[in-house]
Amino acid sequence: MVKENGRRDYEGLATLVPEVRVLTRKALGTRGFSGADILESWEEIVGPDLSRGIKPEKLTFEGNSRSKGTLVVKTAGGAFAMLFEHQKRRVLERINAFFGYPAVSHIKMIQGSLKLSMPTIQLTKPIDSKKLKELAQKVALIDDEELKQRTYAIGEAMLKKK
């Protein structure tokens, strides 16, 4: 809120997005990105698998036009390049859907070194021995041995998820 004396009065925390965009506009403009939207939303556009090894590098347009541009992407090696080549048409459609108009008509791929972001692996916690004993006692009431083993395995899996 701006007071009469021209000073700002802040209530709580303010977002940094507008200030960051002003600061990055010049740097991104030299690479053809008029805004950081495509960079910020890259994983959402291409999906988590492709975004790990493929990054947008430059977006160029002919003259003053802001449509039918060429997007240059960098891939982190042959496997990502081959994967991207097979999904290029879908990615192109998703990019244009993101912009809301045919902003990109060509995608040029270059290979180079990229810092790969590895997927996170969720480790399961060890199951409390007391709960395992309780499960074994409950399952012991089942007469059929095969059914008993399968029920125990299901119970154990459920305890791992918790």
N, C-alpha and C positions, 0 to 999 in steps of 0.2 A: 504494500500500500504506500502511495506517495503522499506525504504531508504537504501542507500549504507552503512550507519553507523550501520545498524541493527535495528534502531528504526522505529516504525510504525507511519505513517502519516494518520490520520483519516480525511475523508471527509464526514461530516454529521454524522448521527446516525448509529450505528452498531447494528446488531441483537444479542440478548443474547442466542438464542437457542443453538448454539454449546457449549458455556460455561456452560449452565445449564445442558446439557446432560452429559458433562464430570463430573460435580459435582454430578449428580444423578445416574450415572452408577453403582457405588459401592453399594449404598443403594438399587437400583432396582435389581441388580444382586443377592442379598441375597434372594429376593422374587421370583427369577426365571425370571424376566423380563430383557432381555439383552438390551433392549432399552425402552424408554418411549412411543413408538409409539402406542401400544395398549391402554395404559392409556390415552394418549392425544386424541385418536380417539374413545374412548369407546361409547360415545353418537352417533356418526356417524355409528358405527358398529351395535349396538343393537337397536337404535332408542331412541327418547326422553322419551317415557313412561317407558321403562325398565331401562334406565340409571338412572332414579331418585331413584330407590330402589335396584339396583343390581350393584355391583362394582367388578372388577377383583381383586383377592387377590394374587394369585400365579400361575406361569406357570412352570411346571416341565416336564423334558424329561428323558428318559431312557439312561443312559450312556452319550456318547458324541453326541448323535443324536439330531438334531434340528427339528425333525418331529414327528408326532403322539404323541404329548405331552398331558398332562392333565392340564386343566385350572380350577383353583379353584375360584369360585365366591362367594361373600357374599351377601345374600339377607336380606332385612330389614323386614322380617316377612312373615307370611303365605300367604298373598295375592300376594305378589311379587314372592314368591317361586312357587305358583301354576301357575301364569301367565308365569313365566320363563320356567317351566316344559313343558307347552304346546307349547312354541316357541323355545325350546332347539335345535331342529334339524335345524331350520332356522338360529339361532344364530351361530351354529357351521359352517354352510355353509358360512355365512357372515364373520366369523373370518378367515377361510381359504382363502376366496377370498381376504380379506384384506392383508394377508401375501403373497398370490400368490402361495402357495403350502400347502399341508396338514400338517400344523404345529400342529394342535390340533385334537385329535381323541376322547377325552373324556372331559366332563365338569362335575366337581363335585361341588355340591351346599352345602354351609353351611349357617345356619341362624345366625344372630347376630344383634348387634345394629349398625345402620348406620345413619348418619345425612342425612335426606331426603331433597332433593332439591325440593321445591314446584314450580309448574308452575306459570309463571307470568300471572296476570290477567290485561287486558287492560281496563281501565275505560274510558267511553265516556265523553267527555266534554259537559257541558250544552250548549244548542243551544241559540244563541243570540235572544232575544225577537224581535228585529227589523226584523230579517230574518223570524221568525215564522209569524209575521204579514204580511210580503210580500207574504209568501206562502199562507196564508189564503185568502188574497185578490185575488190572481191568481186563487185559487181553487173555490172561490165564483162564478166565471163565469160559472161553470158547473151546469146544471139543475138537473141531476139525483143525488139524495141524496147519494145513495150507492157508485156510481162512485166518487162522491166528497170526501167521507170519505176515500176511498181506495187510491185515488190520494194524499190526504193530508198525509196519513200514509207513502206512498212511499217517498214523498218529505221530510217528517220529518226524515225518516231513512237515506236518502241521506245527509241531513244536519248533522246528527250525525257522519257519516263517515268522513266528511271533518273536 
